[in-house]
């Protein structure tokens, strides 16, 4: 069975990083978030391209991801692990020179006991209630931690994609209260926070989804095209059905193309009967259910059945497809399956 082709524009990723970098002051370092395999696009390849564009600090979710990025980049780059120093991480953090963002008193203790003198940062909770030291815990251990000179103090905004939300200002004020005057580099903002304005930027910003063409960075260049191969087509007569559970019933003669992709490849079942694919500039509706390996599409209106149809591309980006599925572009990107042939083009 043929597989789909996921085309990834490295030049667009680098251009998006440069655009994020230009938003901030020259004194603010623009890092790059490459967690979740660079949002499904290949962390090693993407990190090397971003390093060529000028990125010198990278953020990952867990130590295993950090090890992969280090192997791709080599020395000379700081790789921050957002999940911190968890049990079993010590060897990876030491051997690959990772910088964990410690999130709790337990993690601080583990790091100091197992890797004394090894670089670390601190994540503080300013109101998201997910990861990070709470204010009371930070007050209790701040003197000890600061004596060990963390490389970075950070927090994470919960509602940066909604600028009007009062929690943004509250988190900013809390972050100031917890970190002002300490003489340590600070970071509060990912993509959405960068777009809130300079007072949210501090010393380091952490663009993520905006690098990959997603909202809330409306000016981002599109990064991915996903082309799915037609492996069979047939004429379905009025009254006949297509797919599982009689998901589509033809009311007129309908040319139906069967494409090699399904929910095992990251195409949510929520797209059933709702998604649109594209033959060049011509929309083609998905018919019936999304199954594990296949989808079916109406191509009756085309002069000829094409070899492929696009489900992501210039007419439908990740956020638009996410909207059809009732989710967000982040999930569309990070769900893209491993069966696709990934083709990279462009350069830093």
C-alpha positions, 0 to 999 in steps of 0.5 A: 500500500502506498503511503502519504507524503508529508512535505516540510518546509524548513525555510518556512520554519526558520523564517517563522523563528526569525519573525518571532526573534524580530518581535523581541528586543535585541537583548532577549534570546529567542529559543526554539521549542522542539518537544514532541519530535518538533511538533511531529515534524522531526526534532533532529532535522528541525533543530539543525535547521533552526541552529543554522538560523541562529537558535542556540537554546532549545526546549524539550519535554523530557530527557529522552527528547533532549538526548535525541536533540543533543545527538543531532546538534552536538555541543554548544547549545543549551537544551532545557528539559521542561519536565525537569529531573525525574526519577531515572533521568540522571544518566541522560541529563549527565551524559548528554549535558541537558539542563532540567527545569526543576519543578518541585522540591523533590526534583531540586533534591534529586538534582542536587544529590545526584548531579551536584554542580550540574546546570539546572533551571527552575520552573515556577507556578504563577497560576497555571497549576500544572508544573512548577514550584509554588510560591511557598515552596520557592520561598522556602528553598530560594536561598539554597537554589540561588546559591547554586546559580540556576541558568534560568527562572521560568513560568508558563502562561495559561491563556496567552492565546486569549490576550483579554484574559485577566490571568495573563496580567496576574501571572505576569505580576506574580512572576515579577514578584517571585523573580525580580532582583535575583539577577538570573535570566528569566523566561515567561513566554511561548508563542502567545506570550511573545505576541502579548508584547515586550513586557512579557518577553524578559530575557528568553522567549520560547516560540513553539507552535508559531514556528510550525505555522500554527495559531496564535501567530497569524503571520506564520508562514505555512510549513506542512503539506500532506498529500495522500495517494489514491489507491483505487477508485470506483463508480458508486450507484444511487442507493449504494453505501460507502465505508463502515456503518453505512456512513455514506449513501449515494443519491446519484452516480458518484466517483469515489476515490479511496486514499491510503490514510486513516486514524492510524495516521493521525486523521481523527474519526471526528473528520468523518463526513466533514473534512475537505481534501483538495485536488489543486485548487478544487475541494473534494469532500470526504465521504463516510467514516475515517477508518484505520488505514483508509478514507473515501473522497468524492471526486465526481466533479474532477475531469480525471482522478488524480494520483494524490489529494491534499488534506493539508496545504495552501487551502487548509492549514493545521488550524483549519483542519483542527477546527473541522475535527473540533480540536486545535492545530497543535493536535493535528501536527503532533498526531501526524503518523509515522507511515508518512514519507517525510520530505524536507525542503528549504534551508536556513 
